């Protein structure tokens, strides 16, 4: 019996405690305030477990969210339908942000106590300042606003990495330099001194660089945002082609705290970079693209192939057209052009004696292996056979003269290009021998 009595005694105390807690919560409501002609409302508000007061300002620690609990009770003759609660944070520190949320709609019965939880998401850039929390209780026809003053206080020490600036920005070659600068923003209440900024690449062990920022002033001061000096990183020569992760780490508060931020960078490996540089470049120049040729006569079209790459290249020329003529390529349809040189192939078009008079089209395809480098459309103006003695020979002489001029011009241009590249390579070698080279 004694044990049973003790059990029911403890249970009774628990029930009384729970009821008492409910009564205390209801007793803490402020009001009543007039809501409409038939109803009054009493209200209480908590933010992050801090009870707010309509008459006194409260301090709230800055966080990513403000968990707002609105407790209220209506008095009146009947229930109020389609009620909702809206919470809005306003003040000088949030001129660019709309910080507000609404509850669901519900029905409130007179005398009952209701709790509505509303979460306000606070942007990181929200400053430490004095704000007003507006709690609006509204129905379809009436509305009542309650205004609570509060001060949002930030962390004593809080730095944020706003940006990582890379040069070159998105891609760098193996063996070259990568420069990184970090912009740091102080969100805390105190100045930060001797801030350490370190740059690493996750996938490349041993590749790192460090800089120190003397001071970053507290949030709201003139120099609360500071950018580090450029930090030099050298990408290893043997780095493979692929996506890498650049990581910035900022140590502050005497090394007791740190923040990190990452940014992707694409590295082109030395082998791929060499392939890209050495990729053969072909310049194709056509002499006259149109010639006048008589029935039963021939015309010649010179095609100049210039190899601007660093190794010899083999080209294949194929002529194709309708049945108005036959085609021959001299000196051969396969042309080998050494690096830095030009060669001319001649396409001879022999028009059949019964070819239709007028414009006839055909094409010359230039290939290297299985790759089609260019397809050149050409035209033959076929005239009657009695005109061939003069017109055809004039056409041939004109074509040869133009081809010769083009060849001379190309050789001059090619010589300039090769000379310029040679000077550039010598200049790059001189810079590398003199010290660090930045790209």
C-alpha positions as CSV (number, residue, x, y, z in Angstrom):
1,X,0.0,0.0,0.0
2,X,2.8,2.4,0.8
3,X,4.4,1.8,-2.6
4,X,1.1,2.2,-4.4
5,X,0.4,5.4,-2.4
6,X,3.8,6.8,-3.3
7,X,3.3,6.0,-7.0
8,X,0.0,7.8,-7.2
9,X,1.5,10.7,-5.2
10,X,4.3,11.1,-7.7
11,X,1.8,10.8,-10.6
12,X,-0.4,13.5,-9.1
13,X,2.6,15.8,-8.7
14,X,3.5,15.3,-12.4
15,X,-0.1,16.1,-13.5
16,X,-0.2,19.2,-11.3
17,X,3.2,20.3,-12.8
18,X,2.1,19.9,-16.3
19,X,-1.1,21.8,-15.6
20,X,0.8,24.4,-13.8
21,X,3.2,24.8,-16.7
22,X,0.2,25.3,-19.0
23,X,-1.3,27.9,-16.6
24,X,2.0,29.7,-16.4
25,X,2.3,29.8,-20.2
26,X,-1.2,31.2,-20.4
27,X,-0.5,33.7,-17.6
28,X,2.5,35.0,-19.6
29,X,0.3,36.2,-22.5
30,X,0.1,39.9,-22.8
31,X,-3.3,41.5,-23.2
32,X,-6.1,41.2,-23.8
33,X,-6.2,43.5,-26.9
34,X,-9.2,44.3,-29.0
35,X,-9.3,42.2,-32.2
36,X,-12.7,43.0,-33.5
37,X,-16.1,44.1,-32.2
38,X,-16.8,40.6,-30.7
39,X,-13.3,39.3,-29.8
40,X,-10.2,40.1,-27.8
41,X,-6.8,38.4,-28.2
42,X,-3.9,37.8,-25.7
43,X,-0.5,37.0,-27.2
44,X,3.0,35.9,-26.3
45,X,6.1,35.5,-28.6
46,X,9.3,33.6,-28.2
47,X,12.3,33.7,-30.6
48,X,14.9,31.1,-30.3
49,X,13.7,30.3,-26.8
50,X,13.9,34.0,-25.7
51,X,10.5,35.5,-24.5
52,X,9.9,38.8,-26.2
53,X,8.1,41.8,-24.5
54,X,6.0,44.4,-26.2
55,X,7.6,47.1,-24.0
56,X,11.2,46.0,-23.6
57,X,13.9,45.2,-26.2
58,X,15.5,41.8,-26.1
59,X,18.8,40.6,-27.4
60,X,18.9,37.6,-29.9
61,X,22.0,35.8,-31.0
62,X,22.4,35.9,-34.8
63,X,21.7,32.6,-36.4
64,X,20.6,31.2,-39.8
65,X,17.0,30.9,-38.6
66,X,14.7,32.6,-36.1
67,X,12.4,30.0,-34.7
68,X,9.4,32.1,-33.8
69,X,6.7,30.6,-31.4
70,X,3.5,32.6,-31.3
71,X,1.1,31.7,-28.4
72,X,-2.4,33.3,-28.3
73,X,-5.9,33.0,-26.9
74,X,-9.1,34.6,-28.1
75,X,-12.1,35.5,-26.0
76,X,-15.5,36.1,-27.4
77,X,-18.9,34.5,-28.2
78,X,-17.9,32.3,-31.1
79,X,-15.0,30.8,-33.0
80,X,-13.0,32.7,-35.6
81,X,-12.3,30.9,-38.9
82,X,-9.6,31.5,-41.5
83,X,-7.1,32.8,-39.1
84,X,-3.4,33.0,-39.9
85,X,-0.3,34.4,-38.3
86,X,2.4,36.4,-40.2
87,X,5.9,37.1,-38.9
88,X,8.1,39.8,-40.5
89,X,11.5,41.1,-39.6
90,X,12.1,44.8,-40.5
91,X,14.9,47.3,-39.8
92,X,17.8,49.3,-41.2
93,X,19.9,46.1,-41.6
94,X,17.6,44.3,-44.0
95,X,16.9,46.9,-46.7
96,X,17.5,44.3,-49.5
97,X,15.8,41.3,-48.0
98,X,12.2,40.3,-47.5
99,X,12.2,38.3,-44.3
100,X,8.7,37.1,-43.7
101,X,6.7,33.9,-43.4
102,X,3.0,33.0,-42.8
103,X,1.3,30.2,-40.9
104,X,-1.4,27.9,-42.2
105,X,-5.0,29.0,-41.9
106,X,-6.9,27.6,-38.9
107,X,-9.9,28.1,-36.7
108,X,-9.6,29.4,-33.1
109,X,-12.2,28.6,-30.5
110,X,-12.7,31.1,-27.7
111,X,-10.8,30.3,-24.5
112,X,-8.4,27.8,-26.0
113,X,-4.6,28.5,-26.2
114,X,-2.9,28.0,-29.5
115,X,0.8,27.7,-30.5
116,X,2.0,28.5,-34.0
117,X,5.6,28.0,-35.0
118,X,7.1,30.1,-37.8
119,X,10.7,29.9,-39.1
120,X,12.3,33.0,-40.5
121,X,15.4,32.4,-42.6
122,X,18.1,35.0,-41.9
123,X,20.5,35.8,-44.8
124,X,24.2,35.7,-43.9
125,X,24.6,39.3,-44.8
126,X,22.1,40.5,-42.2
127,X,24.0,42.9,-40.0
128,X,24.1,43.2,-36.3
129,X,21.5,45.9,-35.5
130,X,18.2,46.7,-33.9
131,X,15.2,45.2,-35.7
132,X,11.4,45.1,-35.3
133,X,9.6,41.8,-35.4
134,X,6.0,42.3,-36.6
135,X,3.5,39.7,-35.6
136,X,0.2,40.1,-37.5
137,X,-2.9,38.1,-36.5
138,X,-5.5,38.3,-39.3
139,X,-8.7,36.9,-40.4
140,X,-10.6,37.5,-43.6
141,X,-12.0,40.7,-42.3
142,X,-9.8,41.9,-39.4
143,X,-6.1,42.3,-38.6
144,X,-4.1,43.1,-35.4
145,X,-0.3,43.8,-35.5
146,X,2.0,43.5,-32.5
147,X,5.5,45.1,-32.7
148,X,8.5,43.6,-30.8
149,X,11.9,45.4,-30.7
150,X,14.9,43.1,-30.6
151,X,18.7,43.5,-31.2
152,X,20.4,40.8,-33.3
153,X,23.9,40.2,-32.0
154,X,26.5,38.4,-34.1
155,X,29.3,36.2,-33.2
156,X,32.4,37.8,-31.6
157,X,34.6,36.1,-34.3
158,X,33.1,35.3,-37.7
159,X,34.9,35.5,-41.1
160,X,33.4,34.5,-44.4
161,X,35.2,33.8,-47.7
162,X,33.3,35.8,-50.2
163,X,35.3,34.9,-53.4
164,X,38.3,33.1,-54.8
165,X,39.8,34.9,-57.8
166,X,42.0,32.7,-60.1
167,X,44.3,33.7,-62.9
168,X,44.0,32.1,-65.4
169,X,40.4,31.9,-64.5
170,X,39.1,28.5,-65.6
171,X,42.0,26.5,-67.2
172,X,45.7,26.2,-66.7
173,X,48.4,24.1,-68.3
174,X,50.7,21.7,-66.4
175,X,54.0,23.3,-65.6
176,X,52.5,26.8,-65.6
177,X,51.7,29.2,-62.8
178,X,48.2,29.6,-61.1
179,X,47.6,32.8,-59.1
180,X,44.9,33.0,-56.5
181,X,43.5,35.8,-54.4
182,X,40.9,35.4,-51.6
183,X,38.3,38.1,-50.6
184,X,37.4,37.8,-46.9
185,X,34.5,39.5,-45.1
186,X,34.2,40.0,-41.4
187,X,30.8,39.1,-40.0
188,X,31.9,39.3,-36.3
189,X,31.8,42.0,-33.7
190,X,35.6,42.3,-33.4
191,X,38.5,43.1,-35.7
192,X,40.6,40.2,-36.8
193,X,44.4,40.5,-37.0
194,X,47.0,38.3,-38.7
195,X,44.5,36.3,-40.7
196,X,46.2,33.4,-42.5
197,X,45.0,32.6,-46.0
198,X,46.2,29.3,-47.5
199,X,45.5,27.9,-51.0
200,X,45.9,24.2,-51.8
201,X,44.8,21.9,-54.6
202,X,43.1,18.8,-53.2
203,X,44.4,16.4,-55.8
204,X,48.0,17.7,-55.9
205,X,49.9,17.1,-52.6
206,X,52.5,19.6,-51.9
207,X,51.0,22.3,-54.1
208,X,50.2,25.2,-51.8
209,X,50.7,28.9,-51.0
210,X,50.1,31.2,-48.1
211,X,49.5,34.9,-47.4
212,X,48.7,36.9,-44.3
213,X,46.2,39.7,-44.0
214,X,47.2,42.2,-41.3
215,X,43.7,43.2,-40.3
216,X,40.0,42.8,-41.2
217,X,37.8,45.3,-39.3
218,X,34.6,44.3,-37.6
219,X,31.3,44.1,-39.5
220,X,30.0,47.5,-40.5
221,X,33.4,49.2,-40.5
222,X,35.0,50.7,-43.6
223,X,37.5,47.8,-44.1
224,X,35.4,44.8,-43.1
225,X,36.1,43.3,-46.5
226,X,39.7,42.7,-47.5
227,X,41.4,40.8,-50.4
228,X,44.6,38.9,-49.9
229,X,47.7,39.4,-52.1
230,X,47.9,37.0,-55.1
231,X,49.2,33.6,-54.0
232,X,51.5,31.8,-56.4
233,X,51.0,28.1,-57.2
234,X,53.1,26.2,-59.7
235,X,51.2,23.3,-61.4
236,X,53.5,20.3,-61.6
237,X,54.8,19.3,-65.1
238,X,53.4,15.8,-64.7
239,X,49.9,16.8,-63.7
240,X,47.2,14.8,-65.6
241,X,44.5,16.4,-67.6
242,X,41.3,16.8,-65.6
243,X,39.2,18.7,-63.2
244,X,40.8,19.7,-59.9
245,X,39.7,21.4,-56.7
246,X,41.2,24.7,-55.5
247,X,40.7,25.1,-51.7
248,X,41.0,28.3,-49.8
249,X,41.4,28.0,-46.0
250,X,41.3,31.1,-43.8
251,X,42.5,30.8,-40.1
252,X,41.4,33.5,-37.6
253,X,40.8,34.2,-33.9
254,X,44.4,33.3,-33.1
255,X,44.1,30.1,-35.0
256,X,41.1,28.9,-33.0
257,X,38.7,29.0,-35.9
258,X,38.7,28.7,-39.7
259,X,36.5,28.7,-42.8
260,X,37.0,27.1,-46.2
261,X,35.7,27.5,-49.7
262,X,36.4,25.6,-52.9
263,X,36.5,26.4,-56.6
264,X,37.1,24.0,-59.6
265,X,40.0,24.5,-62.1
266,X,40.7,22.5,-65.2
267,X,44.3,21.4,-65.8
268,X,45.6,20.5,-69.2
269,X,48.3,17.9,-68.9
270,X,51.7,18.4,-70.7
271,X,51.0,15.7,-73.2
272,X,47.6,17.1,-74.2
273,X,49.0,20.6,-74.2
274,X,51.8,19.6,-76.6
275,X,49.3,17.9,-78.9
276,X,47.2,21.0,-79.0
277,X,50.2,23.2,-79.8
278,X,51.6,20.8,-82.4
279,X,48.3,20.1,-84.1
280,X,49.0,20.6,-87.8
281,X,47.5,23.6,-89.4
282,X,46.7,23.6,-93.1
283,X,46.1,26.6,-95.3
284,X,44.4,25.9,-98.6
285,X,44.5,28.6,-101.2
286,X,42.7,28.3,-104.5
287,X,43.8,30.1,-107.7
288,X,40.9,31.1,-110.0
289,X,37.8,29.4,-108.9
290,X,36.3,29.8,-112.3
291,X,37.7,29.3,-115.8
292,X,36.4,29.5,-119.4
293,X,37.1,26.3,-121.4
294,X,35.8,25.2,-124.8
295,X,34.3,21.9,-125.7
296,X,37.1,19.4,-126.1
297,X,39.6,21.6,-124.4
298,X,41.2,21.7,-120.9
299,X,41.6,24.2,-118.1
300,X,44.0,24.1,-115.1
301,X,43.1,25.1,-111.5
302,X,46.1,25.5,-109.1
303,X,45.5,24.6,-105.4
304,X,48.2,25.6,-103.0
305,X,48.6,23.6,-99.7
306,X,50.6,25.2,-96.9
307,X,51.6,23.2,-93.9
308,X,51.9,25.6,-90.9
309,X,52.4,22.8,-88.4
310,X,55.6,21.4,-86.9
311,X,55.6,18.1,-88.7
312,X,55.2,16.8,-92.3
313,X,51.7,16.2,-93.5
314,X,50.3,14.0,-96.3
315,X,47.3,15.3,-98.3
316,X,45.1,13.5,-100.8
317,X,43.1,15.5,-103.4
318,X,40.0,14.0,-105.1
319,X,38.2,15.8,-108.0
320,X,34.6,15.0,-108.7
321,X,31.9,16.4,-110.9
322,X,29.2,15.6,-113.4
323,X,29.9,13.8,-116.6
324,X,30.9,17.0,-118.5
325,X,34.6,16.4,-118.1
326,X,37.5,14.2,-116.9
327,X,39.9,15.2,-114.1
328,X,43.6,14.8,-113.6
329,X,45.7,16.0,-110.6
330,X,49.4,16.7,-111.2
331,X,52.1,16.1,-110.2
332,X,50.1,13.5,-108.1
333,X,46.9,13.3,-106.2
334,X,48.9,12.5,-103.0
335,X,51.0,15.4,-101.8
336,X,53.5,15.4,-99.0
337,X,54.2,18.8,-97.5
338,X,57.1,19.3,-95.0
339,X,56.5,21.4,-91.9
340,X,56.6,25.1,-92.7
341,X,56.4,24.6,-96.5
342,X,53.9,24.9,-99.4
343,X,53.3,22.9,-102.5
344,X,51.0,23.4,-105.5
345,X,48.8,20.7,-107.0
346,X,47.2,21.3,-110.4
347,X,43.7,20.1,-111.2
348,X,43.3,19.7,-115.0
349,X,39.7,19.6,-116.2
350,X,39.3,18.1,-119.8
351,X,35.9,19.1,-121.1
352,X,34.2,16.5,-123.3
353,X,33.5,17.6,-126.9
354,X,29.8,17.1,-126.4
355,X,29.6,18.9,-123.0
356,X,26.7,21.2,-122.6
357,X,27.6,24.8,-123.1
358,X,27.2,26.9,-119.9
359,X,28.3,26.9,-116.3
360,X,29.4,23.5,-115.0
361,X,30.2,22.9,-111.3
362,X,32.6,20.4,-109.8
363,X,34.4,20.0,-106.4
364,X,37.9,19.2,-105.2
365,X,38.2,17.5,-101.8
366,X,41.3,17.9,-99.7
367,X,41.9,15.1,-97.2
368,X,44.5,14.1,-94.6
369,X,44.1,10.5,-93.8
370,X,40.3,9.9,-93.2
371,X,39.8,13.6,-92.2
372,X,38.2,15.9,-94.8
373,X,40.0,19.2,-94.4
374,X,38.1,21.2,-97.0
375,X,35.8,20.7,-100.0
376,X,36.4,23.4,-102.6
377,X,33.6,24.1,-105.1
378,X,34.9,25.2,-108.6
379,X,33.3,26.3,-111.8
380,X,34.0,25.7,-115.6
381,X,32.3,28.1,-118.1
382,X,32.0,25.8,-121.1
383,X,31.8,27.5,-124.5
384,X,31.4,26.3,-128.0
385,X,34.3,24.5,-129.6
386,X,35.0,27.3,-132.2
387,X,36.0,29.7,-129.4
388,X,38.6,27.4,-127.9
389,X,41.7,28.7,-129.7
390,X,41.8,32.0,-128.0
391,X,39.7,31.8,-124.9
392,X,40.9,28.5,-123.6
393,X,44.6,29.5,-123.8
394,X,43.9,32.8,-122.2
395,X,42.2,31.0,-119.4
396,X,45.2,28.7,-118.8
397,X,47.7,31.6,-118.8
398,X,45.6,33.5,-116.4
399,X,45.3,30.6,-114.0
400,X,49.0,29.9,-114.0
401,X,49.8,33.5,-113.4
402,X,47.4,33.8,-110.5
403,X,48.7,30.6,-109.0
404,X,52.3,31.8,-109.2
405,X,51.4,35.1,-107.5
406,X,49.5,33.4,-104.7
407,X,52.4,31.0,-104.1
408,X,54.9,33.8,-103.7
409,X,52.6,35.7,-101.3
410,X,52.1,32.5,-99.2
411,X,55.8,31.8,-99.0
412,X,56.4,35.3,-97.7
413,X,53.6,35.0,-95.1
414,X,54.8,31.6,-94.0
415,X,58.3,32.9,-93.5
416,X,57.0,35.7,-91.3
417,X,55.0,33.3,-89.2
418,X,57.9,30.9,-88.7
419,X,60.2,33.7,-87.8
420,X,57.7,35.2,-85.3
421,X,57.2,31.8,-83.6
422,X,60.9,31.3,-83.4
423,X,61.4,34.7,-81.7
424,X,58.5,34.0,-79.3
425,X,60.0,30.6,-78.2
426,X,63.4,32.3,-77.6
427,X,61.7,35.0,-75.6
428,X,59.8,32.5,-73.4
429,X,63.0,30.5,-72.8
430,X,64.7,33.7,-71.7
431,X,61.9,34.5,-69.2
432,X,62.0,31.1,-67.7
433,X,65.8,31.2,-67.2
434,X,65.5,34.7,-65.5
435,X,63.2,33.6,-62.7
436,X,59.5,32.7,-62.2
437,X,57.3,33.1,-65.2
438,X,53.6,34.1,-64.9
439,X,51.0,33.2,-67.4
